[in-house]
């Protein structure tokens, strides 16, 4: 589990007809913790930035599909 992923336990009622889900996860994007973008931040090389979708490593948040087992 990455540092951007959070886990919570959903409420399970005593009369729920569905099978219980033990926990759910969600991702908190890194831009939620950065108040402003300081000058002089390190940058990815341009070809790598195009692949990752951002120029700055601090704002990079990889997506891992749950349905396909990661990558």
C-alpha positions, -999 to 999 in steps of 0.1 A, spaced: 0 0 0 14 34 -10 14 64 13 -13 80 -8 -38 52 -3 -62 53 27 -84 25 41 -118 27 58 -142 2 71 -178 7 58 -208 3 81 -223 -32 81 -259 -33 93 -273 -64 110 -299 -69 82 -278 -61 51 -288 -85 23 -254 -82 6 -222 -100 16 -201 -78 39 -172 -58 25 -144 -58 51 -127 -26 39 -125 -1 11 -96 20 -2 -92 53 -18 -63 75 -30 -56 110 -18 -39 130 -46 -7 147 -35 -19 181 -46 -42 181 -15 -12 186 8 7 212 -12 -5 247 -5 15 264 -32 41 254 -57 75 268 -48 100 278 -74 130 256 -81 112 222 -77 129 192 -93 114 182 -126 111 150 -146 129 149 -180 103 159 -207 99 123 -222 93 109 -187 70 137 -177 48 130 -208 46 93 -197 38 102 -161 14 131 -168 32 157 -147 64 176 -148 70 175 -110 78 143 -91 60 157 -60 27 158 -79 31 123 -94 4 98 -83 6 64 -100 -27 47 -108 -29 10 -101 -60 -8 -114 -77 -30 -88 -94 -51 -115 -62 -61 -133 -40 -68 -103 -19 -37 -103 -2 -29 -136 
